[in-house]
């Protein structure tokens, strides 16, 4: 059976923890989209793992972990991440990297930074990890793939052609030459030597991950597709242009993971008990007061990848209902319910007021969304410590009512509830 785990908000929903929990039953875990712009934090046995490309199932010895065809890989960053994982005593013997995955090159990072700088106040707020420019090359059909990287003659040929073009592009597009440091880092010899060495170290992990996932499913094994980012960062379905450059929705798993849609039997959407966002773009329920600060500090809302403080706000049920529809969700995993402890009243957004009308469907364009004012329902909060809860009955009545309200509004059952950062601090609803 194949289960797809997808972010239901703007990312940072605690996917790493949920994937880690469900990986205990999985034979194969596939990371299908995105790059090291994503960050999944997993806390286990007193150790904290900050994963960016390595699939979250890596903590289970028998689980095959695949970096899929739709991912983009910075090999230097990946090697560092792998070293950190191994330093914690975790083996990477079951890691697989799909031949088709594209490689983030040094010129992608330079272009990403210059592009954001050129936008000025209109910048998107990217992580500047070169992800967008790498996907641009992929769409232009000039990208360098993992297969190319581990075949030196092919890599040399493609690198030379691309590097010449990128130097012209940087000068022509941004009206300036690279800095001395950037120019030194963008020579053929430096890149070829450094990346060839990285490729040689990674070559033993090369495989066709589409075959691995398909065969595992046909053999009756359990396969998890691990999402990065979230539904509202999808290139088509998100708050464009403040989105990522891939498709972190369940449909994206089919294209980027190389599986047919009928093979996915379960789609679980991961969300927080409130809403957060990193970077720019509209955010209807964002809080700029003491409550927003309380949520940020209680939930430690700082980016795994960037360390940036996250924007925090009340739970937006319009967004969750949209995620249910777009992804075909069969269940919800709701994280960080414990963060709300201590708030006397809790608000949930049940619609938007737009030019005197109430709308309950998420707008297709940010020009419509920016005019939307949230319409709230107010529910009672609770003071009891819930971090040791093991079942629904252990929660105070107000917390149970909060979950029931969410479940009824979005029309999708809550199947897993998180009450703390450790993998043991979750239970089935």
N, C-alpha and C positions, 0 to 999 in steps of 0.2 A: 504493500500500500504506500502511496505517496501523500504526504502532508505538506502543505505550503504554509509557512509562517511569515506573515507580512506586517509591517508597521502600518498602523491605522491613523496616524496623525502626521506630524512633520518630522518624524524620526525621533530618536532618543527615547523610545518608549520602554526600553528594558528588554529588547529582543534577545540580547546575549544570555540573560538569565533564563528566559523561557526556553530558548533553544537548547541551552545546557541541560535543563531539566528533562526535556523531551528526548534529548540525544541518548539518555540512559537506555531507551528502548530501541534506538535506531541502529541499523546496520550501515547506513550511508547518510552523510550530511553533505549537502551541496550548497555552496555560496554561489549564486548565479549572476548577480549584477553588482555594479559599482566597483570602487577601488578602496584605497586606504584613506579616502575622505570619510569613510564610515568608521564608527568605533563601537565595539560591543564590550561591555564590562561584565566579567563573570567572577563571582566571589565563591570560592570553594575551599574548605579545609583551612580557613584562615589566610588563604592566599588570594590576591587579586590579580586577575589576568585582564589586560587591556588589549583586546584583539581588534585588528583592523582589516586584515585579509584572511588570516587563518580562520577556518570555520570554527564555530563555538563548540562543536562536538569533539574537539581535539582532546578534551579531558578524559574521554573514555577510551580505554586501551584498544578495544576491538572495533571501534567505529572508523570506517573509511571516510576521510574528509576531503572533499573535492572543491577546488577553486575553478568555477565553471567557465564556459566559453564566453559568456557575456561580461565577465569581469575585466578590469584593466589593472595591470600589475606593475608597480614600481619595484623592480627586483632588488634594489639596494635596501629599500624600506622593508620588503618582505623578509629578506635575510636577517635583518636586525630583529624583526618581530619574532622570527623563528628562534633566534638565539635566546631571546628573553623567555620564550615559552620553555625551551629546553633547560634554561637556567633554573626554572621552577620545578625541574624534575619530571617534565612531561615529554613523552616521546612523540616524534613526528613521523614515525615509520609508515603510518597509513595516510600521509598527505599525498594528494594527487593534484596536478595542475593541468588543465586542458590545453592541448596544443593550440587551440584557436584564440585563447585569451590574448588581448592586445597589451603591448608594453608601453608604460609611461616613460618617456625619454626626458633627458635634462632640458631639452628645448621646450618641452611641454610646460615645465614648471616656470621657465622664464616668460613664455608667452602668457601663461595664466596670470602671473604677477603684473606684467605690463598692461594686459587687457583690463584688469581691475583698476589699475592706476589711471588709465586713460578714461575710464567711465566717470571718474570723480565721484561726486555725490550720488550718481546713478549706479554705483557699483552694486553687484548682486550679493556680495558677501560670501564668496566661495572660500574654501579652505586653502586655496592656492597650491594644491597638490598636483596640478597638471591634469586633472581628470577630464575636464571639459575639452581642452585641446587634444587630448588623446582620442576621445570619442569623435572629435571633428575629423581627425585623420582617418579614423575607421570608416566614417561615412563617406569621406572623399576617396576611400579605397587606396590609400597610400600608407596605411598603418603597418607597424612592425608587430608581428604576433610572436607568441612564445615559441612556436615551431621555428620561426626565423632566428630567434635569439640563440637557440641551442644548435643551430647549424651555421658555423662561422662564416662560410663563403656567402651564404644568402644574407646573413646579417650585415656583413661588410658592404655588400652591393646596395642594399636598401638604406643603410645608414648614410652612405656617401651621398646618394641621391636626395634623401630627405634633408640632410644637414645643409647642403648647398641652398636648397629651397627655403629652409627656415631662416637662414641668415638674411636672405633677400626679403623675406616676409617681415622679419622683425624691423629691419631698416625702413622698408617702404610703408608698413602699416602704422608704426608708432613714431615715425619721423625722427628716430634716434638709433644710434648703434648701441649694442650691448655695452654694459659697463666692462671695465677691464677684467673683473672677476668672472662675469658671465662669459665673456669672450674666451677666457682661459679654460672655462669649464665646457665650452661648446666646440672644442677641437675634435677632429675625427679620432686622433690617436688616443686622447684621454677617454672619450666615451667608449670607443671600441674595446680598449684594454679593460676598462672597469666593468663594462657590461658583459663582455665575453667571459670574464672571470666569474661574474655572478651567474651567468647562464650555465657555465660548467658545473657550478655547485648545485644548481636547481634542476639540472637535466634528469637526474635520477627520479624526479617526481613527475615527469611528463607522462601523460596518459590521455585517453579519450574518455572524458567524464560522462559524455552522453551514453556511451556503451555501458559504463559501470552502473549508472542510475537505472537504465532500462532493464538490464539483465537482473539487477537486484529486485526490481519490482516484479518481473516475470517469475522469479524464483520464490516469490511470496515473502520477500524480506521487507523491512520497514525503511523507507527513504524520506528524509526531511529536506525540504528546500528552504534555505535560510535567506530571509530578506535583509537587505540593507536599506538605510534611510526610511522613508515612509510614503504612504499613498499621496500626500499632498506635495511631495517633491518629485512626483513622476513627471517626465518630460511632456506628456500629453495631458494627463488628468490632474496635474498639480497646479499650484498657483504661479503659473508661467508669467514672467521669465524667472521668478525666484524659485527655481527648481534645480534638480540635479540633471545629469546628462544621460541618464539611463531610465529604465522602467522598473522601479521597485514596487510593482503591483503583481498580483498572482499571474496575470497574463504575460508579464515579462519573464516569469520563470520558464514558460513554455518555449519562448523564442531563445532566450539566453541559456537555458539548461538543456535544450534539445529534446524535449519531451512533448507529446501530444496532450491537449487539454483534458481529454477523457481519462487520462491516467491519474490526474489529481483527484483524490477522493475526499480530502478534508482541507479546508482553508481556515486557518486560525488567525484572527487579527489581534495584534498586540497593541495595547494602549495604556496610558496612565490614568489615574483617577482624576486628573486635571489635564491641562494642555500646556505644552511648551513649544518654543521655536527658537532656533539659532539662525542668525543672519537677518537679512532684510525681508520685507514683504508684509502684506496685511495680516492682522491677527485680531479678529473681532473681540475675543474675550480677554485680551491682555490686561493685566493689572499693573498699575503704576503706583500702588499704595503699599501700606504696611502688610496687607495680606499677600500681595505678590512677593514681597521680600521674605515673608514667613515661609511661603511655599518653596522659594528658591533655596533657602538655607536648610529647611527641614528635609527637603528632598535632595540636597546637594546637587543642584542643577547647574553643573558646569560641564562643558563639552569634553568627552573622552579624547577626541582627536585634537581639538584646538585649545581647550581649557577656558573658552569664552563662557561668561555667564549666560544662561539661557533666559529668554523671555518667558514669563510664567503667567498663566491665567486660569480661569475656571474651565471646567470640562465643557467642551462644545459638542453637544449631541447631534447637531446638524452635520458636523464633520464625520462623526462616527457612523451615522446613518448613511452618509455618502460612501464611506469606506466599505460598509457592508454591501452596498449595491455594486460598486466598482469591482470589488474583489470576489464577489460571490461568497462572502464569509459564512461559515457554518458554526463558528464559535468565536468567543472573545477571551483573551487572557488579559486581565486587568491588573496592572502593577501599581505599587506605591500607594495602596490604600492607607497605609500607616502615616503617610506624610500629612494627611488631612486631620489627624488627631490633634485636638486642642482648638480647632476652629468652632465657634459657637453656631455659626450658620454656614451652609454650603449652598452655592448657587450652581445651577446647570443651565446651559444655553439650550433653549428649545425652539428657537427660531430667530430670524433677523427682521428688524423693522427697516424697510427700505422705501423711502419717499411715501410714507403713510400707509404702506401695505406690509403685511406679515408674510415672509417667505420661509419655507421650511426645507427647501432643496438648496444644496450648496451651489452658488453661482459659478458659471462657466468661465468667467473672466474677472481678474482682480479689479478692473475698473468698476464692476458691479459690486464686488465684495467690499471695496474700501468705503462705499456709501452705506454699508449695513451696520446697524446698531443691534447688539445682542438683546434678545428677549429672554429673561431669566425666570426660572422657578426656584424658589428658596426652600431648602430642606434643612432639618435640624442636624447639627454636628454632634460630636462625641468627645469625651475627655479620656476614656479608658485606653490603656496601652493594649494594642492589638498585635504586637510584634511576635507574640508566642502562640497566636491562634493556629489551630490545626484543622479546624473544620468551620463551616458556616455558623454553626450554633455557638461557637466561641466568640463571635463578634457581637458587639452591643447592638441593640435593636435599631438605632439610628444608622449604623453602618450597613446592616442588612437591608434596611429600607432604601438607602442610597443605591445599593447594587440592584435592587428590584426595579427601582425607577429607571435606571439606565437600561437595563435589560428590556423592559417593556417598551421604552421609547424607540430604541434602535431595531427592535424585532429580531434580536439575535441572542442566543443564550450565552451567559458568562460561564466559562468552563474551568477557568483557573484564576485564583486570586493571590496576588503577591502582597505580603505585609512586612517586607524587609529585604535587604540586599542579598542575603545568603540563599543558596539554592534550597535550603531546608525551610525557608520562610515563605512557602507557597503551598497552597492546597487546592484540591479540586472542589468546585462549587457543588 
